[in-house]
Amino acid sequence: MCLAVPGLIESIDSQNIAQVSVGGVTLKASLALVPEAKVGDYVLIHVGYAIQVLSPEDARETLELLQEIEKKADLKDTPQ
């Protein structure tokens, strides 16, 4: 299964590579597929590429859903 996650662009270098914050972790992502992206935008990251610019609302909703999935997975792994 493949998963893309939202992240916030913190900076962009001269080669169009962004530093993106994803859940408190900073990743590098190419902006080749979304050249309109700018610092402060949320983008959907998949295998090192930003594949879509997201609204802040869509990014927040997706992050909340991912956190909910993580919590449920943690509960499933906890011995009863």
Sequence and secondary structure as in RCSB ss.txt:
>XXXX:A:sequence
MCLAVPGLIESIDSQNIAQVSVGGVTLKASLALVPEAKVGDYVLIHVGYAIQVLSPEDARETLELLQEIEKKADL
KDTPQ
>XXXX:A:secstr
    EEEEEEEE TTSEEEEEETTEEEEEE TT TT  TT EEEEETTEEEEEE HHHHHHHHHHHHHHHHHHHH
HHS  
